Amino acid sequence: MLLSIIAISAILLHIYLAVKKPEISLLSAPIVSLALAIMAYNIDDQVSVLLAPLIFLVTYITLALSSEEPGKPGWPYSLARWFFLFIGVSFSLLLAIINFPSVYGLLFFVFLIALIINYNIISRHSLTIDILSTINTSMRQNLPLPMALESAAAGQDYKKARILQKISGWLSEGLPLSEALKNGFRRCPGHIVALIAMAEQINQVPLALNCIQKDILEKTREKSKIKPIQPLYPLILLSVTYSILTGIMIFVIPKFKTIFADFEVDLPLQTHIMMKFFMVSYPWFLSLVGFLTFAVFPLMIYTWFRPRRPEKPHLLSIFGDLVKWFLPMLRWFEANYSLIQVVECLHLSLNGGCSVDKAIDNTLTLDVNFYFKKRLRHWSEKVRQGENISAAARQCRMGRGLIWAFDQNLNQPDTPVVLEMLENVYRTNYNYRASLVHYITWPLVTLFIAMMVGSVIYSIFSPMVEIINHTASMFFP
């Protein structure tokens, strides 16, 4: 009886700690729950055995449903939510394997996870547009931003209202907008926070918000266009084809070999080639599936939902930038996208009255590719040493557009106008190249898939044709 009272008191205490001291409750709940469970089991107190796990569950549920408050760490709430997400995903995988006891169960689970991820990405994108649009509207009306955001939160749904209230709370604490966004809207993309932080230094925040909102709406329009094929379709089709090939090579082809041996006939060449291919590729296929499932996909999901830190990049961010920078096709897109942000930043800085060297320094706070930022840093150092801006841009390989824009013999009075034009040119060129690559690549991918599927089908059905021809030749010479 005494232990049951202690267990109930521990539950109430941890609910209080989850509200007031979330980091202490997160760490102490599993330890106290396990200790009480062991003690109750040793003295055969069944009621306490049932109450002990509730300390852990109730604490984590309280943390998962609570919202972060200014001055309190946010990681306990995130860990509690990730814990329940992990439990839900594991339970879904178990149900998929039980109900679909084959590779199709795994494919069904992957498809389910892909839908969940896609929904979360779209939801976060829509939420970002709503939050930034609300902030932009409040600033255009020259209202006190904390009060305006608090008022705007009144008529919104719970999630958006909670974010607006947190941003308002951080602004009331005296933080600038970029820091308030970083603390109150943790999933805000890093490049948005970086551009706002830069704009705050030159008092151009409303103009920066307009540029950000325009960029997001353009990306939304591009994504809403009809695509010739779903990107996941080739992967799913190849996976299903290989799973069918696996079953046939394990259960069907050995019987074909026995039948052909009885008739003293060799299997067709294409079937032999497919058998060799399967024997060599199957161990690699299993290793690849395991590597993608337990290493690559979790890292991809983690990086998708974790905002970048331009001021101090994560190791995974640097590695991702390295991959995108040194792959031939992706490098152009990465450099062009970085140039769009740089030109946009230079345009805002020069309009705000900054000198050219200060404007270039402002670009170092942007969320651009890690290796492209090295070029920016090198360019900034050369300009500060007194070198010609255009010549320094050429030496640092900053692109012909920036070299032309800062050529003192051509565009010195009109540099901001030229930069605005360059911004539109780079963005249009990026969208054009992306569409071009998309519409060229997918027909080639479709032809490759057709060749693979056709080879598998031919290698499977050619033995049947061969045995029919051989049997017919025995009776009809």
N, C-alpha and C positions, 0 to 999 in steps of 0.2 A: 504493500500500500504506500509506504514511504517513497519507494522508487518511482511509483506512478505519479505521485505529487511532484517529485523532482523533474520528471519528464515533462509534465504539463507546464511547470514553471519555466523549464528550459525553452519550450516552444514559445511561450509568451515573451520571454527575454529576447529570443532571437528575432522575433517579429519587430520588437522595439529596436534592436541593434540594426536590423535590415533597413529601418527607416532613418535612424540617426547615424550609425557607424557601419555603412555597407561593407567596407573592406574587412572589418573584424568579423562580422556575421558570416561572410562568404567563407572565410578560412576556418572559423570555429565550428560551424554547423556540422560538417561531416565528421570532425573529430569527436565532438560531444555525442552525436548520434551513434557512432560506432562504439564508443565507450559504454554508453548506457545500454546498448543492445547486448554487448558482451556480459555486462553485469547482470542484466535481467535474465539472460539465458543460463548463466551459472546458478542463479537462485531459483530458476524455474518460475519466473513471474511473466506469464503469458501476456498480460495486459501491457506491461512495460515494454515487452518485445515488440508489440504492435505500435506503441506510442513513439519508440525511439526513432524509427525512420521518418516519422512526421516532422521531427526537428529539422532534418535536412530538406525534405520536400517543401514544407511550408516556408522556410527561409528562402530557398531558391525561387519559389513561385512569387514571393513578395518582392524579391529583387528584380525578377524578370518583368513584373508588371509595374514597377516603380519607374519614375522618371528622374534623370540626373538633375541635380540642383547646383546652382553656382557655389563654388567653394568645396564641393565634394568630388572625389575621384569617380570617373565614369567607368573604369574597367570592371568593378564588381557586377554592375548591371549587364554589361556586355557579355561577361563570362557566363552569367546565369542564363542569359538568352541563348548563347551558343550551346550550352549544355542541353537545354530542352530541344534545340534544333537537331543536335546530334542524336538524341534519343529518338526523335520522330523519324529521322532519316534511316536510322538503324532498324527501327520497327517496320518501316515501309520496305526496306530491302529484305527483311525476313519474310514478310507477307508475300513479296514478289517471288521469292525462291520457293516458298511453300506452295503457292497457287500455280506457279509456272515453273515446274522443276526441270529447267533446261536453260540454254543460253538465251532463250527468248525472255525468261524471267529477268535476267540481267539487263537485256536490252529495254524491257519495259521499265525497269527501275531507272536506267540512265535517261530514258525519254521523260520520265516523271520529274527527275531532278532538273533536266534541261528546261522543262516548262516552268518549274518553280524559279529557277535562276532568271529566266527570261522575264517572267512576271516581275520579279524584284528589280531587275535593271530598268524596265519600263516604268515601274512605279517610282523608283528613285529619280529617274530623269524627269518625270512629270512633277514630282515634288520639288525638285530643284527649280524648275521653271516657275512654279507657283510662288515659292519663297522669294526668289529674286525679283519677280514681277511685283510682288507686294512691297518689297523694300524700295524698288525703283519708283513705284507710284507714290509712296510716302515721301520720298526725297523730292520728287518733282513738285509736290504740293507745299513744299517748304514747312512741313510739320515737324515738331520735335520727334525724332525717330523712335525713341523708346516708347513714348506715349502712343504714337501712331501704330506701331507694331502690336502693342498691347490691345488697342481697340480693334485692329484688324483680326486678331486671334478670336474675338468673341463669336463671329459668325462662321468659323471654319470647322472642319472635322477635327477629331481629337489629335491625330498625329501632327497635322500642320499647325494647329493651335498651340500644341505643346512646344514645337520648335520655335515658333514666333515668340512665345512667352519667354523661352530660354534666351533667345537672342536679345530680346528687350531687357531681360534681367542683367545680362552681361554688359549691355550698353549703359544701363543705369549704374553699374559698378565702375564706370569710367573707362572701359576698354574701347579701343577703336573698332570699327565695323568688321575689319578682317579678322581680328582676334575673337570678336563676338560670334562671327560665323563659324570659326574654327571650333569654338567651345560649345556653342549652342546647336550647331548643325554639323555634327561630326562627319556625316557622309557627303558633305559638300565637296565637289571635285577640287583637287589641289590647284589646278591652273586658275580657277575662278578666285580662290582666296589669294593667290599670288598676285593676280592682276589688280584686285581691289587694294591689297597692301601697297602695291606700287603707286596706284592712283591716289592713295591717301597722302603720300609724300609730296604730291604736286597739286593737291586740292582739285582733283578731277574725277572724284568718285561717281557723280551722276553720269558723266560721259562714259566712264568705264562700264558702268552697269548697262547703259544702252548698247555698247559694243558686245558685252557678254550675252545679253538677251537676244541680240540679232544673230550671233553665232549659234546659239542653242536652237533658235527657230529654224535657221537654215539647215542644221544637221537633222532636225526633226522632219523637215520637208524631204530631205534626201532619203531618210530611212523609210518614209511613207510611200516612196515610189515603188511601183511593181517591179520585182526582181524576176529574172528568167528562171531561177531555181533556188530552192531553199538550201542554205549552206550545209545543213546537217544531212541532207538527202544522200550525197555520195558516201559519207561515212557509214550511215545506217545500211545502205544497200550493199556495200562491200562487206560489212560485218555479217549481215544475213547470208550473203553468198558464201562467205568463208565458213560459217557455221554449217550450212547445208553441205558444203564440200567435205567438212570434217566428218559428218555423219556418214556420207557416202563412202569415203575412203576407209572408214573403220568397219562398216557393216556390209557394204554392197560389193566393193571392188575385190575383197578377198574371195567372195563367192564366185565372182567373174573369173578370177585367176584359177580357181579349182575347176570350173567348167571348161575353160580354155585349155587347161592342162589335160583334161580327159580327152578333149578333141585334138590334142597335140597341135594347138594353134597359139601363136603369140598374140598378146594384147596389142591393140593399135598403138602407133608411136605417140599420138597425142595423149593417150591414157598413161603411157609410161612416163612421159614428161610431167604430166600433172601429178603422178604419184611421187616422183623425185622432188618436185617442187613442194608438195605437201610434207614429205618427210623432213626436208631441210627447214621449211618455214614454220612448222607447227611449234617447235620449242621457242622460236623467236616470237611467234605470235602470242603465246601464253605469257612470255616475259614482257612483251610490249603492253598487253592488256593489263597485267598487274602493275607495271610501271605507271601507265596512264591513270589507272583507277586509284592507286594509293599514293602517287607522288605528284603527277602533273596536274590532274584535274583539281585536287584540293588546293594546290598552290594557285592555280588560275582563279578559282572561286574566291580564294582569300585576297588576291591582288585586285580582283574586280570590285570587291566591296570595301577595300581599305583605301582611304584617300591618300594620295601621294603627298610627300613633304618636300617641296622644292628647296627649302632652306637647309635641310639635312636629309638627303635621299636615303630610303631604305636600301638594304643590300639587294633585295629582290627587284626593286625599281631600277637599280644600276644594271643588274644582269639583264632585265628585260630591255632596257635602252641599248645595251651592248648587242643583243640579238637583232633588234630592229635596225640598228645602225650599220651592221656589217652584212646583213642580207641584201643582195643586189636590188631587188624590187622595192623592198620596204624602206630602204635607205632614202630613196628620193622622196617618198611620202612623209617620212619622219622629218627630213630636212625642210621640206616645203611647209609642213604644218608648224614647225618651229619658227620659220621665217614669218608666217602669218602673225604669230603672237609677237614677235620682235618688232615687226613693222607697226603693228597696232600700238605697242608700248611706246615706240619712238614718236609716233604721231601724237599720242596723248601728252607725252612729256614736252615736246616742242610747243604744242598749243598751250601748255601750262606755263610757258616762259622759262623752261629749263635750258641750260646750255647743252651743247651736243655731247660733251663728255659726261655730264650728269645724266642725260637721257640714255646714253649707252650703259652707264652704271645701273640705271633702273631696270634694264633688261636682264640683269644678273639675278633678279629675284623671281623671274618667271619660271613656270613649270614647263621647261622645254627639255629636249633630250639631253642626257648627262654629257654626251660627247660633243653635241652642238654647243652646249654652254661653255665648254673649254675654248671653242673658237671665239665666243662672245667675250670671255674673260681676256683672251689674248688681244682681241681688238680694242677693248677698253684700256689695257695697259699701253698699247702703242699710241692711242690717241692722247692719253695723259702725258706721255713722253714728248708730245709735240709733233708727232708725225701727221702727215696729211690724212684726213679722214677717209677719203676715197681710196687712196693708195694702201692704207692700213686694212681697209675692208677687202681689197683685192688680195693682199698677202695672207689674210686670215680666211680666205675662201668663204666670204659672206654672201656670195651671189651677185650676179650682174645687176640686179635691180637696185640693191643698196649701194653698189659702186657708182651707178649712174645717179642715184638720188642725192648723194653727197659730193658729187663732182662740183667743185667750186667754180669752175669755168662755165657750167651749164645751168645748175639748178639752185644756187645758193639762196636767192630770195624766195623761191617757190618750193623749198624742200618739204614743208608740211603737206602741201597740195600733192606733190609727187608721191609722198608716202601713203596718202589716202588712196591714190590711184593704184599704187603697188599692192596695197592690202586687198583691194577688189580683184586685181589681176591674179595674185597668188591664190586667193580663195577659189576663184573661178577655175583656174588651172588645176587646182587640187581635185575639185569635184569632177572636172572633165576627165582627168587621168584615171581617177578611181572608177568612174563609170566605164571607161574604155577597157581597163584591165578586167573589170567584172564581166563585161559582155564578150571578151575574147577568151578568158580563162575557162568559163563554164562550158562552152561547146567542146573545148579540148578535154576537159574533165569527163564530159558525157561520152565522148568517143573512147577514152581510156576505159571507163567503166563498161561500155558496151563490148570492148575487146576482151576484158577480163571475164565478164559473164558469159560471152559467147564461147570462150575457150573452155570454161568449166562445163557448159552444157554439151559441147562437142565431145569432150573427153569422157563424159558420162554415157552418152547415147551411142557413140561410135562402136563400143564393144557389142551392143545389141545388134547393130547393123552387120557387124563383121560375123557374128555367130549365125545370123539368119542367112547371110550369103554363103557361109561355109556349109551349113546344113543343106541349103538348096542345091549347092554344087554336088553334094553326095548323091542326090536323087535325080538331079537333072544335069547331067554332064554337058 
